[in-house]
Each structure stands twice: as structure tokens, then as C-alpha cells.
Amino acid sequence: MHRSRSKTRPEMHVVLSDQHIPYQDKTIEAMTLSFIKEHRPSAIHLLGDILDFYQLSRFDKDPARATKVESDLEDAQLYFNRIRKVAPRTPIVYSLGNHEIRFRRFLHANAKELAGLECLDFKKLLNLEHFGIKLVDEMHPYYVGKLLFTHGEVVRKWSGASARGNYEKFGGNVICGHVHRLGAFYHTTMEGSYGAWENGCLCSLKPEYMIAPDWQNGWSVVWKMANGYFHVDQICVDRHQYVYQGKLKRAKRIIR
């Protein structure tokens, strides 16, 4: 499925999502950076929920983190800087997820008079121009070849079920984040075969608000062929190790 006869070298796109800074798994982050440095992808896609914005949640919060928004924004910029160190010229696309949207909703609900200030624009807050990162809002998912990239909003039980929901929503090939699971859904019609993928997450699997969530750490590699066709490899990280192209990779050390 999704194979091209073209002899042109395919483009490698690395898809990362759901870091939920400051609750990212720092060891897995280091593994993704090592992967990017080794494989030198054509593009990197940050598919939403890079920041958690815990403080702006509607749910009960730990008072100790109530004033840490600025610190979290700084942590995100440090993360972008680490990516740029291993991929200084690689195009990066950052799609907003539902957690980033918490910031806009908070302004609209509590300080709508300030919502239009340029300094509060997400690009400015995260200094994205400095890092050469293209921002895409949640209402404008985008295509790479024949595959749609979106953070997603469909959540269903079991791996692959949300991928199917996004296929049904968008009516075609799609890769999404949001659900913190790895999974795939395939469907064949008279016109050909289609697929949808859930991208996994890069955050801790031990959140303070849930016991043993059905989540998987990992990321995806999308191979884009010259004629628009593609292939998706999913990388599942289990106990800080994974297999890619027949090689076992283990974390060199656990980062706390």
C-alpha cells in the first residue's frame, strides 16, 4: 500500500506530538532528538499539544503550578532550541492542539480586551520566527502529498478507533495526535486503499490525574514519494527502547 514506482528518493517526515511541556518524558525527548540527528529528515511536524497550559485548564489544579505559565513558555523555547541544534535548517511545522487553544480561550473568557495584543500572539509568545517554525492553527489542517496532518479532536476507545474516527471525519488519509495512542486504520474501496494513523505521545505515562492510562509513547515517520504517495512507519517506545529498521535502540540514560 502507498508504494511508488518512482526512482526519486522519498522525503522523510518525522511527526512528533503531545509532549505536554512541562510533563514531557525527557528521556524520550532525547531519543527523538537523537533519531532526528541520525536520520536527517526532510521536515519535522509538531502535531499539537507541545505545551500543556495546565494552569489554564478548567479542572482542579495544583496551586504550586498556578503561576508557572512563563516558565512553561521558556521551557518550550528551550525545546525548540534543542531541535534546532540537531536540525538547524530542517523545515518545522507546528500545528496548534487543544491544549494550546486553552490560552486563547482563557483570554477570550477573562481578558477579551487584551486578546488582540500582538505581544500575546502565539508566534510572539514562543518566538517562533526566531526558530524558523511555521505555525498552523487548529482550523487549517494541511496536506503533505495525499496525507492530511491535524492534531485531531476525535477520541474513541482502543488503539486505531480514533484513527478511524478521523478518517470518517475527513474522508481520506489522515495522521493525528491528541489521543496519546499509537494506532492505524485501513480501508479499501473501489478507488483504492486509504489509511489513518494515531501518532502516540511524548509525555509521561504517569499523569497526576489518571491511573495507568491506555497511552503509548512514540512517534511516526512518513515517507513521501515524488508522486504524492506515502508510507507510514510508527515507532513505539516501550520501557525507553524501540526498534526501527531492524535495529534496537535503547535510551543511554534515564533523564529525570
Buried (B, 14 or more C-beta within 10 A) or exposed (E): EBEBEEEEEBBBBBBBBBBBBBBBBBBBBBBBBBBBEEEEBBBBBBBBBBBBBBBBEEEEBEEEBEEBBEEBBBBBBEBBEBBBEBBEEBBBBBBBBBBBBBBBBBBEEEEEEEBEEEEBEBBEBBBBEEBEBBBBEBEEBEEBBBBBBBBBBBEBEEBBBBBBBBBEBBEBBBBBBBBBBBBBBBBEEEEEEBBBBBBBBBBBBEBEEEEEBEBBBBBBBBBBBBEEBBBBEBBBBEEBEBEBEEEEBEBEEEEE
